[in-house]
Amino acid sequence: MTRVLLVAVGLSLAFQTYASAQSSVQTTDVTRRSVTTQSEGKFHGSLAELSTYVGSGSFYVSGYRNPYTALAFYARPTYDLGTPLKLAVNARVFVTTELTAPDDANGQRFYVYDPWFWLSAQNLHTFERPKIRISGTLRTVLPLSPESRYQHMLFAVGAGASVNRKFDFGQAVDPAAQWSLSVSWGFLFSKYVHTSHFRGDGPRDMSPCRAPGSLPASGQTGGGTPGASESDQCGGPANTNFSLQQAFVTNLARGKWSVGATLLVINSFKYAFPADVYTADPAVSLGRSDQTWGIIAVGYQVRPRIGVSIGLSSLQPALDSRYRYPRFPFFDFSGASANNYTNVFASINGTL
């Protein structure tokens, strides 16, 4: 499993109206932003984001350190199908370019991630009394990135659902003084299809990763949107067979201010290694990796469609180096200085 995260100091241009916990556009509630009206247009909810981010290893001045700074462009076009279930077709376009010296052997600075396509149902069912809304997602991943080709991946498919609830506090006459809290929980199952169970030329292939060592904290999850894919990151010698992802998203807003927190728990299950004469009797052939991705962001709406935010993002192994205790999910306190697991980000965004 590879080092995964860095710090994002982002400039984002976002065209979305439903919840996106990583992107800082969180000043309105999840329910309103997931409902598309005819006046808003079929592409209402689309998102584009330009960001710059700095890895936590860049802030150390002694010992082994690994500075990391990059720019990223993330786009998520959305097309509303105009159905009672609020069906929408979505896609992901994601590219990065590293400004510091690349870690890979080829010195590659520019990287194109796999495109995603998914069908989202923002309102599968709403329970009127508890005001709980159920959403669903079907996703496919196309293997266009160097990392997924190195994994011999044909495609990936995923399916999931989320539960959303919004609360209003107080009886403020002015809507700008009203407190609102939105919470959601989502689950996504992903199956990866490969022509080989192993990366590269097989279990003994020690070639370096094709993907960047860090992954930007862009607006990739929240409101039932798929948040992560195994082909976005470097892996061990065995490819990932399937993965389970849970997302816990919370956002508190009042007027122009908002504060949000997202926690992803990602469990990835690898293909089994074949046993040979050197395999120990108690050896476990099936591999597994567990990660957490925690994001905390504070946002301010400068104008109705322009906002700024600051925050922390940390994508890291779920357990410490001895696999005994869970790591703190929102900041890497136990990793090495060069891991770039944690990032600090600032952003400016626009919404349509």
Contacts in CASP RR format, 6 or more apart in sequence:
PFRMAT RR
TARGET T0000
AUTHOR 0000-0000-0000
METHOD contacts of the structure
MODEL  1
MTRVLLVAVGLSLAFQTYASAQSSVQTTDVTRRSVTTQSEGKFHGSLAEL
STYVGSGSFYVSGYRNPYTALAFYARPTYDLGTPLKLAVNARVFVTTELT
APDDANGQRFYVYDPWFWLSAQNLHTFERPKIRISGTLRTVLPLSPESRY
QHMLFAVGAGASVNRKFDFGQAVDPAAQWSLSVSWGFLFSKYVHTSHFRG
DGPRDMSPCRAPGSLPASGQTGGGTPGASESDQCGGPANTNFSLQQAFVT
NLARGKWSVGATLLVINSFKYAFPADVYTADPAVSLGRSDQTWGIIAVGY
QVRPRIGVSIGLSSLQPALDSRYRYPRFPFFDFSGASANNYTNVFASING
TL
1 233 0 8 1.000
1 234 0 8 1.000
1 235 0 8 1.000
1 236 0 8 1.000
1 289 0 8 1.000
1 291 0 8 1.000
1 317 0 8 1.000
2 209 0 8 1.000
2 211 0 8 1.000
2 213 0 8 1.000
2 233 0 8 1.000
2 234 0 8 1.000
2 235 0 8 1.000
2 236 0 8 1.000
3 213 0 8 1.000
3 214 0 8 1.000
3 338 0 8 1.000
3 339 0 8 1.000
3 340 0 8 1.000
3 341 0 8 1.000
4 213 0 8 1.000
4 214 0 8 1.000
4 215 0 8 1.000
4 233 0 8 1.000
4 291 0 8 1.000
4 315 0 8 1.000
4 316 0 8 1.000
4 341 0 8 1.000
5 55 0 8 1.000
5 214 0 8 1.000
5 215 0 8 1.000
5 217 0 8 1.000
5 293 0 8 1.000
5 313 0 8 1.000
5 314 0 8 1.000
5 315 0 8 1.000
5 316 0 8 1.000
5 340 0 8 1.000
5 341 0 8 1.000
5 342 0 8 1.000
5 343 0 8 1.000
6 53 0 8 1.000
6 54 0 8 1.000
6 55 0 8 1.000
6 56 0 8 1.000
6 68 0 8 1.000
6 70 0 8 1.000
6 214 0 8 1.000
6 215 0 8 1.000
6 216 0 8 1.000
6 340 0 8 1.000
6 342 0 8 1.000
6 343 0 8 1.000
7 53 0 8 1.000
7 54 0 8 1.000
7 55 0 8 1.000
7 56 0 8 1.000
7 58 0 8 1.000
7 313 0 8 1.000
7 340 0 8 1.000
7 342 0 8 1.000
7 343 0 8 1.000
7 344 0 8 1.000
7 345 0 8 1.000
8 51 0 8 1.000
8 52 0 8 1.000
8 53 0 8 1.000
8 54 0 8 1.000
8 216 0 8 1.000
8 217 0 8 1.000
8 218 0 8 1.000
8 313 0 8 1.000
8 343 0 8 1.000
8 344 0 8 1.000
8 345 0 8 1.000
8 347 0 8 1.000
9 51 0 8 1.000
9 52 0 8 1.000
9 53 0 8 1.000
9 54 0 8 1.000
9 344 0 8 1.000
9 345 0 8 1.000
9 346 0 8 1.000
9 347 0 8 1.000
10 50 0 8 1.000
10 51 0 8 1.000
10 52 0 8 1.000
10 53 0 8 1.000
10 345 0 8 1.000
10 346 0 8 1.000
10 347 0 8 1.000
10 348 0 8 1.000
11 50 0 8 1.000
11 51 0 8 1.000
11 52 0 8 1.000
11 347 0 8 1.000
11 348 0 8 1.000
12 23 0 8 1.000
12 24 0 8 1.000
12 48 0 8 1.000
12 49 0 8 1.000
12 50 0 8 1.000
12 51 0 8 1.000
12 74 0 8 1.000
12 218 0 8 1.000
12 219 0 8 1.000
12 347 0 8 1.000
12 348 0 8 1.000
12 349 0 8 1.000
12 350 0 8 1.000
13 48 0 8 1.000
13 49 0 8 1.000
13 50 0 8 1.000
13 349 0 8 1.000
13 350 0 8 1.000
14 20 0 8 1.000
14 23 0 8 1.000
14 25 0 8 1.000
14 47 0 8 1.000
14 48 0 8 1.000
14 49 0 8 1.000
14 219 0 8 1.000
14 349 0 8 1.000
14 350 0 8 1.000
14 351 0 8 1.000
15 43 0 8 1.000
15 45 0 8 1.000
15 46 0 8 1.000
15 47 0 8 1.000
15 48 0 8 1.000
15 350 0 8 1.000
15 351 0 8 1.000
15 352 0 8 1.000
16 23 0 8 1.000
16 25 0 8 1.000
16 33 0 8 1.000
16 45 0 8 1.000
16 46 0 8 1.000
16 47 0 8 1.000
16 76 0 8 1.000
16 78 0 8 1.000
16 351 0 8 1.000
16 352 0 8 1.000
17 25 0 8 1.000
17 28 0 8 1.000
17 32 0 8 1.000
17 33 0 8 1.000
17 34 0 8 1.000
17 40 0 8 1.000
17 44 0 8 1.000
17 45 0 8 1.000
17 351 0 8 1.000
17 352 0 8 1.000
18 30 0 8 1.000
18 33 0 8 1.000
18 34 0 8 1.000
18 45 0 8 1.000
18 122 0 8 1.000
18 223 0 8 1.000
19 26 0 8 1.000
19 30 0 8 1.000
19 33 0 8 1.000
19 34 0 8 1.000
19 164 0 8 1.000
19 182 0 8 1.000
19 184 0 8 1.000
19 222 0 8 1.000
19 223 0 8 1.000
19 249 0 8 1.000
19 251 0 8 1.000
20 26 0 8 1.000
20 47 0 8 1.000
20 219 0 8 1.000
20 221 0 8 1.000
20 222 0 8 1.000
20 223 0 8 1.000
20 225 0 8 1.000
21 219 0 8 1.000
21 221 0 8 1.000
21 222 0 8 1.000
21 249 0 8 1.000
21 251 0 8 1.000
21 260 0 8 1.000
21 261 0 8 1.000
21 262 0 8 1.000
21 295 0 8 1.000
21 297 0 8 1.000
22 217 0 8 1.000
22 218 0 8 1.000
22 219 0 8 1.000
22 220 0 8 1.000
22 221 0 8 1.000
22 222 0 8 1.000
22 262 0 8 1.000
22 295 0 8 1.000
22 297 0 8 1.000
22 313 0 8 1.000
23 47 0 8 1.000
23 49 0 8 1.000
23 218 0 8 1.000
23 219 0 8 1.000
23 347 0 8 1.000
23 349 0 8 1.000
24 258 0 8 1.000
24 297 0 8 1.000
24 298 0 8 1.000
24 299 0 8 1.000
24 307 0 8 1.000
24 308 0 8 1.000
24 309 0 8 1.000
24 347 0 8 1.000
24 349 0 8 1.000
25 307 0 8 1.000
25 349 0 8 1.000
25 350 0 8 1.000
25 351 0 8 1.000
26 251 0 8 1.000
26 253 0 8 1.000
26 258 0 8 1.000
26 259 0 8 1.000
26 260 0 8 1.000
26 297 0 8 1.000
26 299 0 8 1.000
27 253 0 8 1.000
27 255 0 8 1.000
27 256 0 8 1.000
27 257 0 8 1.000
27 258 0 8 1.000
27 299 0 8 1.000
27 301 0 8 1.000
28 180 0 8 1.000
28 253 0 8 1.000
29 166 0 8 1.000
29 180 0 8 1.000
29 182 0 8 1.000
29 251 0 8 1.000
29 253 0 8 1.000
30 164 0 8 1.000
30 166 0 8 1.000
30 182 0 8 1.000
30 184 0 8 1.000
30 223 0 8 1.000
30 251 0 8 1.000
31 133 0 8 1.000
31 164 0 8 1.000
31 166 0 8 1.000
31 182 0 8 1.000
33 45 0 8 1.000
34 86 0 8 1.000
34 122 0 8 1.000
34 123 0 8 1.000
34 133 0 8 1.000
34 135 0 8 1.000
34 164 0 8 1.000
34 223 0 8 1.000
35 86 0 8 1.000
35 122 0 8 1.000
35 123 0 8 1.000
36 42 0 8 1.000
36 44 0 8 1.000
36 45 0 8 1.000
36 80 0 8 1.000
36 82 0 8 1.000
36 86 0 8 1.000
36 88 0 8 1.000
37 44 0 8 1.000
41 80 0 8 1.000
42 79 0 8 1.000
42 80 0 8 1.000
42 82 0 8 1.000
43 77 0 8 1.000
43 78 0 8 1.000
43 79 0 8 1.000
43 80 0 8 1.000
44 78 0 8 1.000
44 80 0 8 1.000
44 352 0 8 1.000
45 78 0 8 1.000
45 352 0 8 1.000
46 75 0 8 1.000
46 76 0 8 1.000
46 77 0 8 1.000
46 78 0 8 1.000
46 352 0 8 1.000
47 74 0 8 1.000
47 75 0 8 1.000
47 76 0 8 1.000
47 78 0 8 1.000
47 219 0 8 1.000
48 73 0 8 1.000
48 74 0 8 1.000
48 75 0 8 1.000
48 76 0 8 1.000
49 72 0 8 1.000
49 73 0 8 1.000
49 74 0 8 1.000
49 75 0 8 1.000
49 218 0 8 1.000
49 219 0 8 1.000
49 349 0 8 1.000
50 71 0 8 1.000
50 72 0 8 1.000
50 73 0 8 1.000
50 74 0 8 1.000
51 71 0 8 1.000
51 72 0 8 1.000
51 73 0 8 1.000
51 74 0 8 1.000
51 216 0 8 1.000
51 218 0 8 1.000
51 345 0 8 1.000
51 347 0 8 1.000
52 69 0 8 1.000
52 70 0 8 1.000
52 71 0 8 1.000
52 72 0 8 1.000
53 69 0 8 1.000
53 70 0 8 1.000
53 72 0 8 1.000
53 214 0 8 1.000
53 216 0 8 1.000
53 217 0 8 1.000
53 343 0 8 1.000
53 345 0 8 1.000
54 68 0 8 1.000
54 69 0 8 1.000
54 343 0 8 1.000
54 344 0 8 1.000
55 67 0 8 1.000
55 68 0 8 1.000
55 69 0 8 1.000
55 214 0 8 1.000
55 340 0 8 1.000
55 342 0 8 1.000
55 343 0 8 1.000
56 332 0 8 1.000
56 337 0 8 1.000
56 339 0 8 1.000
56 340 0 8 1.000
56 341 0 8 1.000
56 342 0 8 1.000
56 343 0 8 1.000
56 344 0 8 1.000
57 65 0 8 1.000
57 66 0 8 1.000
57 67 0 8 1.000
57 68 0 8 1.000
57 337 0 8 1.000
57 338 0 8 1.000
57 339 0 8 1.000
57 340 0 8 1.000
58 65 0 8 1.000
58 66 0 8 1.000
58 67 0 8 1.000
58 68 0 8 1.000
58 69 0 8 1.000
58 100 0 8 1.000
58 340 0 8 1.000
60 337 0 8 1.000
60 338 0 8 1.000
63 337 0 8 1.000
64 336 0 8 1.000
64 337 0 8 1.000
64 338 0 8 1.000
65 337 0 8 1.000
65 338 0 8 1.000
66 103 0 8 1.000
66 337 0 8 1.000
66 338 0 8 1.000
66 339 0 8 1.000
66 340 0 8 1.000
67 100 0 8 1.000
68 98 0 8 1.000
68 100 0 8 1.000
68 213 0 8 1.000
68 214 0 8 1.000
68 340 0 8 1.000
69 98 0 8 1.000
69 99 0 8 1.000
69 100 0 8 1.000
70 96 0 8 1.000
70 97 0 8 1.000
70 98 0 8 1.000
70 99 0 8 1.000
70 100 0 8 1.000
70 212 0 8 1.000
70 214 0 8 1.000
70 216 0 8 1.000
71 96 0 8 1.000
71 97 0 8 1.000
71 99 0 8 1.000
72 94 0 8 1.000
72 95 0 8 1.000
72 96 0 8 1.000
72 97 0 8 1.000
72 216 0 8 1.000
72 218 0 8 1.000
73 93 0 8 1.000
73 94 0 8 1.000
73 95 0 8 1.000
73 96 0 8 1.000
74 92 0 8 1.000
74 93 0 8 1.000
74 94 0 8 1.000
74 216 0 8 1.000
74 218 0 8 1.000
74 219 0 8 1.000
74 220 0 8 1.000
75 92 0 8 1.000
75 93 0 8 1.000
75 94 0 8 1.000
76 90 0 8 1.000
76 91 0 8 1.000
76 92 0 8 1.000
76 93 0 8 1.000
76 219 0 8 1.000
76 225 0 8 1.000
77 90 0 8 1.000
77 91 0 8 1.000
77 93 0 8 1.000
78 88 0 8 1.000
78 89 0 8 1.000
78 90 0 8 1.000
79 88 0 8 1.000
79 89 0 8 1.000
79 90 0 8 1.000
80 86 0 8 1.000
80 87 0 8 1.000
80 88 0 8 1.000
81 87 0 8 1.000
81 88 0 8 1.000
81 89 0 8 1.000
84 123 0 8 1.000
85 121 0 8 1.000
85 122 0 8 1.000
85 123 0 8 1.000
85 124 0 8 1.000
86 120 0 8 1.000
86 121 0 8 1.000
86 122 0 8 1.000
86 123 0 8 1.000
87 119 0 8 1.000
87 120 0 8 1.000
87 121 0 8 1.000
87 122 0 8 1.000
88 119 0 8 1.000
88 120 0 8 1.000
88 122 0 8 1.000
89 117 0 8 1.000
89 118 0 8 1.000
89 119 0 8 1.000
90 116 0 8 1.000
90 117 0 8 1.000
90 118 0 8 1.000
90 119 0 8 1.000
90 120 0 8 1.000
90 225 0 8 1.000
91 115 0 8 1.000
91 116 0 8 1.000
91 117 0 8 1.000
91 118 0 8 1.000
92 113 0 8 1.000
92 115 0 8 1.000
92 116 0 8 1.000
92 117 0 8 1.000
92 220 0 8 1.000
93 115 0 8 1.000
94 112 0 8 1.000
94 113 0 8 1.000
94 115 0 8 1.000
94 218 0 8 1.000
95 110 0 8 1.000
95 111 0 8 1.000
95 112 0 8 1.000
95 113 0 8 1.000
96 110 0 8 1.000
96 111 0 8 1.000
96 113 0 8 1.000
96 212 0 8 1.000
96 216 0 8 1.000
97 109 0 8 1.000
97 110 0 8 1.000
97 111 0 8 1.000
98 109 0 8 1.000
98 111 0 8 1.000
98 212 0 8 1.000
99 109 0 8 1.000
101 107 0 8 1.000
102 108 0 8 1.000
102 109 0 8 1.000
102 212 0 8 1.000
103 208 0 8 1.000
103 212 0 8 1.000
103 213 0 8 1.000
104 208 0 8 1.000
104 209 0 8 1.000
104 210 0 8 1.000
104 212 0 8 1.000
105 207 0 8 1.000
105 208 0 8 1.000
108 146 0 8 1.000
108 210 0 8 1.000
111 145 0 8 1.000
111 146 0 8 1.000
111 211 0 8 1.000
111 212 0 8 1.000
112 144 0 8 1.000
112 145 0 8 1.000
113 145 0 8 1.000
113 211 0 8 1.000
113 231 0 8 1.000
113 232 0 8 1.000
114 141 0 8 1.000
114 142 0 8 1.000
114 143 0 8 1.000
114 144 0 8 1.000
114 145 0 8 1.000
114 148 0 8 1.000
114 229 0 8 1.000
114 231 0 8 1.000
114 232 0 8 1.000
115 141 0 8 1.000
115 142 0 8 1.000
115 144 0 8 1.000
116 139 0 8 1.000
116 140 0 8 1.000
116 141 0 8 1.000
116 142 0 8 1.000
116 226 0 8 1.000
116 229 0 8 1.000
117 139 0 8 1.000
117 140 0 8 1.000
117 142 0 8 1.000
118 137 0 8 1.000
118 138 0 8 1.000
118 139 0 8 1.000
118 140 0 8 1.000
118 225 0 8 1.000
118 226 0 8 1.000
119 137 0 8 1.000
119 138 0 8 1.000
119 139 0 8 1.000
120 135 0 8 1.000
120 136 0 8 1.000
120 137 0 8 1.000
120 224 0 8 1.000
120 225 0 8 1.000
121 135 0 8 1.000
121 136 0 8 1.000
121 137 0 8 1.000
122 133 0 8 1.000
122 135 0 8 1.000
122 136 0 8 1.000
123 133 0 8 1.000
123 134 0 8 1.000
123 135 0 8 1.000
124 134 0 8 1.000
124 135 0 8 1.000
124 136 0 8 1.000
124 161 0 8 1.000
125 133 0 8 1.000
125 134 0 8 1.000
126 132 0 8 1.000
126 133 0 8 1.000
126 134 0 8 1.000
127 133 0 8 1.000
130 165 0 8 1.000
131 165 0 8 1.000
131 166 0 8 1.000
132 163 0 8 1.000
132 164 0 8 1.000
132 165 0 8 1.000
133 163 0 8 1.000
133 164 0 8 1.000
133 165 0 8 1.000
134 161 0 8 1.000
134 162 0 8 1.000
134 163 0 8 1.000
134 164 0 8 1.000
135 161 0 8 1.000
135 162 0 8 1.000
135 163 0 8 1.000
135 164 0 8 1.000
135 223 0 8 1.000
135 224 0 8 1.000
136 160 0 8 1.000
136 161 0 8 1.000
136 162 0 8 1.000
136 224 0 8 1.000
137 158 0 8 1.000
137 159 0 8 1.000
137 160 0 8 1.000
137 161 0 8 1.000
137 162 0 8 1.000
137 188 0 8 1.000
137 224 0 8 1.000
137 225 0 8 1.000
137 226 0 8 1.000
138 157 0 8 1.000
138 158 0 8 1.000
138 159 0 8 1.000
138 160 0 8 1.000
139 156 0 8 1.000
139 157 0 8 1.000
139 158 0 8 1.000
139 159 0 8 1.000
139 188 0 8 1.000
139 190 0 8 1.000
139 226 0 8 1.000
140 155 0 8 1.000
140 156 0 8 1.000
140 157 0 8 1.000
140 158 0 8 1.000
141 148 0 8 1.000
141 155 0 8 1.000
141 156 0 8 1.000
141 157 0 8 1.000
141 190 0 8 1.000
141 192 0 8 1.000
141 229 0 8 1.000
141 231 0 8 1.000
142 155 0 8 1.000
143 149 0 8 1.000
143 151 0 8 1.000
143 153 0 8 1.000
143 154 0 8 1.000
143 155 0 8 1.000
143 156 0 8 1.000
143 231 0 8 1.000
145 210 0 8 1.000
145 211 0 8 1.000
145 231 0 8 1.000
145 232 0 8 1.000
146 210 0 8 1.000
146 211 0 8 1.000
147 209 0 8 1.000
147 210 0 8 1.000
147 211 0 8 1.000
147 231 0 8 1.000
147 232 0 8 1.000
147 233 0 8 1.000
147 234 0 8 1.000
148 231 0 8 1.000
149 210 0 8 1.000
150 199 0 8 1.000
150 200 0 8 1.000
150 207 0 8 1.000
150 210 0 8 1.000
151 192 0 8 1.000
151 194 0 8 1.000
151 199 0 8 1.000
151 200 0 8 1.000
151 231 0 8 1.000
151 239 0 8 1.000
152 194 0 8 1.000
152 195 0 8 1.000
152 196 0 8 1.000
152 199 0 8 1.000
152 200 0 8 1.000
152 239 0 8 1.000
153 192 0 8 1.000
153 193 0 8 1.000
153 194 0 8 1.000
153 231 0 8 1.000
153 239 0 8 1.000
154 193 0 8 1.000
154 194 0 8 1.000
154 195 0 8 1.000
155 193 0 8 1.000
156 190 0 8 1.000
156 191 0 8 1.000
156 192 0 8 1.000
156 193 0 8 1.000
156 229 0 8 1.000
156 230 0 8 1.000
156 231 0 8 1.000
157 190 0 8 1.000
157 191 0 8 1.000
157 193 0 8 1.000
158 188 0 8 1.000
158 189 0 8 1.000
158 190 0 8 1.000
158 191 0 8 1.000
158 226 0 8 1.000
159 188 0 8 1.000
159 189 0 8 1.000
160 186 0 8 1.000
160 187 0 8 1.000
160 188 0 8 1.000
160 189 0 8 1.000
160 224 0 8 1.000
161 186 0 8 1.000
161 187 0 8 1.000
162 184 0 8 1.000
162 185 0 8 1.000
162 186 0 8 1.000
162 187 0 8 1.000
162 222 0 8 1.000
162 223 0 8 1.000
162 224 0 8 1.000
162 247 0 8 1.000
163 184 0 8 1.000
163 185 0 8 1.000
163 186 0 8 1.000
164 182 0 8 1.000
164 183 0 8 1.000
164 184 0 8 1.000
164 223 0 8 1.000
165 182 0 8 1.000
165 183 0 8 1.000
165 184 0 8 1.000
166 180 0 8 1.000
166 181 0 8 1.000
166 182 0 8 1.000
166 183 0 8 1.000
167 180 0 8 1.000
167 181 0 8 1.000
167 182 0 8 1.000
167 183 0 8 1.000
168 178 0 8 1.000
168 179 0 8 1.000
168 180 0 8 1.000
168 181 0 8 1.000
169 178 0 8 1.000
169 179 0 8 1.000
169 180 0 8 1.000
169 181 0 8 1.000
170 178 0 8 1.000
170 179 0 8 1.000
172 178 0 8 1.000
172 179 0 8 1.000
175 255 0 8 1.000
176 254 0 8 1.000
176 255 0 8 1.000
176 256 0 8 1.000
177 254 0 8 1.000
177 255 0 8 1.000
178 254 0 8 1.000
178 255 0 8 1.000
179 252 0 8 1.000
179 253 0 8 1.000
179 254 0 8 1.000
180 252 0 8 1.000
180 253 0 8 1.000
180 254 0 8 1.000
181 250 0 8 1.000
181 251 0 8 1.000
181 252 0 8 1.000
181 253 0 8 1.000
182 249 0 8 1.000
182 250 0 8 1.000
182 251 0 8 1.000
182 253 0 8 1.000
183 249 0 8 1.000
183 250 0 8 1.000
183 251 0 8 1.000
184 222 0 8 1.000
184 223 0 8 1.000
184 224 0 8 1.000
184 247 0 8 1.000
184 248 0 8 1.000
184 249 0 8 1.000
184 250 0 8 1.000
185 246 0 8 1.000
185 247 0 8 1.000
185 248 0 8 1.000
185 249 0 8 1.000
186 224 0 8 1.000
186 246 0 8 1.000
186 247 0 8 1.000
186 248 0 8 1.000
186 249 0 8 1.000
187 244 0 8 1.000
187 245 0 8 1.000
187 246 0 8 1.000
187 247 0 8 1.000
188 226 0 8 1.000
188 227 0 8 1.000
188 244 0 8 1.000
188 245 0 8 1.000
188 246 0 8 1.000
188 247 0 8 1.000
189 242 0 8 1.000
189 243 0 8 1.000
189 244 0 8 1.000
189 245 0 8 1.000
190 229 0 8 1.000
190 230 0 8 1.000
190 242 0 8 1.000
190 243 0 8 1.000
190 244 0 8 1.000
190 245 0 8 1.000
191 241 0 8 1.000
191 242 0 8 1.000
192 230 0 8 1.000
192 231 0 8 1.000
192 239 0 8 1.000
192 240 0 8 1.000
192 241 0 8 1.000
192 242 0 8 1.000
192 243 0 8 1.000
194 239 0 8 1.000
194 271 0 8 1.000
196 202 0 8 1.000
196 239 0 8 1.000
197 238 0 8 1.000
197 239 0 8 1.000
197 271 0 8 1.000
197 272 0 8 1.000
198 205 0 8 1.000
198 237 0 8 1.000
198 238 0 8 1.000
198 239 0 8 1.000
198 271 0 8 1.000
199 205 0 8 1.000
199 207 0 8 1.000
199 235 0 8 1.000
199 236 0 8 1.000
199 237 0 8 1.000
199 238 0 8 1.000
199 239 0 8 1.000
200 207 0 8 1.000
201 207 0 8 1.000
202 237 0 8 1.000
203 237 0 8 1.000
203 238 0 8 1.000
203 273 0 8 1.000
204 237 0 8 1.000
205 237 0 8 1.000
209 234 0 8 1.000
209 235 0 8 1.000
210 234 0 8 1.000
211 231 0 8 1.000
211 232 0 8 1.000
211 233 0 8 1.000
211 234 0 8 1.000
213 233 0 8 1.000
213 234 0 8 1.000
213 340 0 8 1.000
214 340 0 8 1.000
214 343 0 8 1.000
215 232 0 8 1.000
215 233 0 8 1.000
215 315 0 8 1.000
216 343 0 8 1.000
217 295 0 8 1.000
217 313 0 8 1.000
217 315 0 8 1.000
217 343 0 8 1.000
217 345 0 8 1.000
220 226 0 8 1.000
220 227 0 8 1.000
220 228 0 8 1.000
221 227 0 8 1.000
221 228 0 8 1.000
221 247 0 8 1.000
221 249 0 8 1.000
221 262 0 8 1.000
221 264 0 8 1.000
222 247 0 8 1.000
222 249 0 8 1.000
222 262 0 8 1.000
223 249 0 8 1.000
224 247 0 8 1.000
227 245 0 8 1.000
227 247 0 8 1.000
227 264 0 8 1.000
228 245 0 8 1.000
228 264 0 8 1.000
228 266 0 8 1.000
228 293 0 8 1.000
230 240 0 8 1.000
230 243 0 8 1.000
230 268 0 8 1.000
235 289 0 8 1.000
236 270 0 8 1.000
238 270 0 8 1.000
238 271 0 8 1.000
238 272 0 8 1.000
238 273 0 8 1.000
238 287 0 8 1.000
239 270 0 8 1.000
239 271 0 8 1.000
240 268 0 8 1.000
240 269 0 8 1.000
240 270 0 8 1.000
240 271 0 8 1.000
241 269 0 8 1.000
241 270 0 8 1.000
241 271 0 8 1.000
242 268 0 8 1.000
242 269 0 8 1.000
243 266 0 8 1.000
243 267 0 8 1.000
243 268 0 8 1.000
243 269 0 8 1.000
244 266 0 8 1.000
244 267 0 8 1.000
245 264 0 8 1.000
245 265 0 8 1.000
245 266 0 8 1.000
245 267 0 8 1.000
246 264 0 8 1.000
246 265 0 8 1.000
247 262 0 8 1.000
247 263 0 8 1.000
247 264 0 8 1.000
248 262 0 8 1.000
248 263 0 8 1.000
248 264 0 8 1.000
248 265 0 8 1.000
249 260 0 8 1.000
249 261 0 8 1.000
249 262 0 8 1.000
250 260 0 8 1.000
250 261 0 8 1.000
250 262 0 8 1.000
251 258 0 8 1.000
251 259 0 8 1.000
251 260 0 8 1.000
251 261 0 8 1.000
252 258 0 8 1.000
252 259 0 8 1.000
252 260 0 8 1.000
253 259 0 8 1.000
255 301 0 8 1.000
256 300 0 8 1.000
256 301 0 8 1.000
256 302 0 8 1.000
257 298 0 8 1.000
257 299 0 8 1.000
257 300 0 8 1.000
257 301 0 8 1.000
258 298 0 8 1.000
258 299 0 8 1.000
258 300 0 8 1.000
258 301 0 8 1.000
259 296 0 8 1.000
259 297 0 8 1.000
259 298 0 8 1.000
259 299 0 8 1.000
260 295 0 8 1.000
260 296 0 8 1.000
260 297 0 8 1.000
260 298 0 8 1.000
261 294 0 8 1.000
261 295 0 8 1.000
261 296 0 8 1.000
261 297 0 8 1.000
261 330 0 8 1.000
262 293 0 8 1.000
262 294 0 8 1.000
262 295 0 8 1.000
263 292 0 8 1.000
263 293 0 8 1.000
263 294 0 8 1.000
263 295 0 8 1.000
263 329 0 8 1.000
263 330 0 8 1.000
264 291 0 8 1.000
264 292 0 8 1.000
264 293 0 8 1.000
264 294 0 8 1.000
265 290 0 8 1.000
265 291 0 8 1.000
265 292 0 8 1.000
265 318 0 8 1.000
266 290 0 8 1.000
266 291 0 8 1.000
266 292 0 8 1.000
266 293 0 8 1.000
267 288 0 8 1.000
267 289 0 8 1.000
267 290 0 8 1.000
268 288 0 8 1.000
268 289 0 8 1.000
268 290 0 8 1.000
268 291 0 8 1.000
269 286 0 8 1.000
269 287 0 8 1.000
269 288 0 8 1.000
270 286 0 8 1.000
270 287 0 8 1.000
270 288 0 8 1.000
270 289 0 8 1.000
271 286 0 8 1.000
272 285 0 8 1.000
272 286 0 8 1.000
272 287 0 8 1.000
273 279 0 8 1.000
273 285 0 8 1.000
273 287 0 8 1.000
274 285 0 8 1.000
275 283 0 8 1.000
275 285 0 8 1.000
279 285 0 8 1.000
289 317 0 8 1.000
290 317 0 8 1.000
290 318 0 8 1.000
290 319 0 8 1.000
291 315 0 8 1.000
291 316 0 8 1.000
291 317 0 8 1.000
291 318 0 8 1.000
292 314 0 8 1.000
292 315 0 8 1.000
292 316 0 8 1.000
292 317 0 8 1.000
292 318 0 8 1.000
292 326 0 8 1.000
292 327 0 8 1.000
292 329 0 8 1.000
293 313 0 8 1.000
293 314 0 8 1.000
293 315 0 8 1.000
293 329 0 8 1.000
294 312 0 8 1.000
294 313 0 8 1.000
294 314 0 8 1.000
294 315 0 8 1.000
294 329 0 8 1.000
294 330 0 8 1.000
295 311 0 8 1.000
295 312 0 8 1.000
295 313 0 8 1.000
295 314 0 8 1.000
295 330 0 8 1.000
296 311 0 8 1.000
296 312 0 8 1.000
296 313 0 8 1.000
296 330 0 8 1.000
297 309 0 8 1.000
297 310 0 8 1.000
297 311 0 8 1.000
297 312 0 8 1.000
297 345 0 8 1.000
298 309 0 8 1.000
298 310 0 8 1.000
298 311 0 8 1.000
299 307 0 8 1.000
299 308 0 8 1.000
299 309 0 8 1.000
299 310 0 8 1.000
300 307 0 8 1.000
300 308 0 8 1.000
300 309 0 8 1.000
301 307 0 8 1.000
302 308 0 8 1.000
305 350 0 8 1.000
305 351 0 8 1.000
305 352 0 8 1.000
306 348 0 8 1.000
306 349 0 8 1.000
306 350 0 8 1.000
306 351 0 8 1.000
307 348 0 8 1.000
307 349 0 8 1.000
307 350 0 8 1.000
308 346 0 8 1.000
308 347 0 8 1.000
308 348 0 8 1.000
308 349 0 8 1.000
309 345 0 8 1.000
309 346 0 8 1.000
309 347 0 8 1.000
309 349 0 8 1.000
310 344 0 8 1.000
310 345 0 8 1.000
310 346 0 8 1.000
310 347 0 8 1.000
311 344 0 8 1.000
311 345 0 8 1.000
311 346 0 8 1.000
312 330 0 8 1.000
312 331 0 8 1.000
312 342 0 8 1.000
312 343 0 8 1.000
312 344 0 8 1.000
312 345 0 8 1.000
313 342 0 8 1.000
313 343 0 8 1.000
313 344 0 8 1.000
313 345 0 8 1.000
314 329 0 8 1.000
314 330 0 8 1.000
314 331 0 8 1.000
314 332 0 8 1.000
314 341 0 8 1.000
314 342 0 8 1.000
314 343 0 8 1.000
315 341 0 8 1.000
316 327 0 8 1.000
316 329 0 8 1.000
316 332 0 8 1.000
316 335 0 8 1.000
316 339 0 8 1.000
316 341 0 8 1.000
316 342 0 8 1.000
317 327 0 8 1.000
318 326 0 8 1.000
318 327 0 8 1.000
318 329 0 8 1.000
319 325 0 8 1.000
319 326 0 8 1.000
319 327 0 8 1.000
320 326 0 8 1.000
320 327 0 8 1.000
320 334 0 8 1.000
321 334 0 8 1.000
321 335 0 8 1.000
327 333 0 8 1.000
327 334 0 8 1.000
331 342 0 8 1.000
332 339 0 8 1.000
332 341 0 8 1.000
332 342 0 8 1.000
335 341 0 8 1.000
END
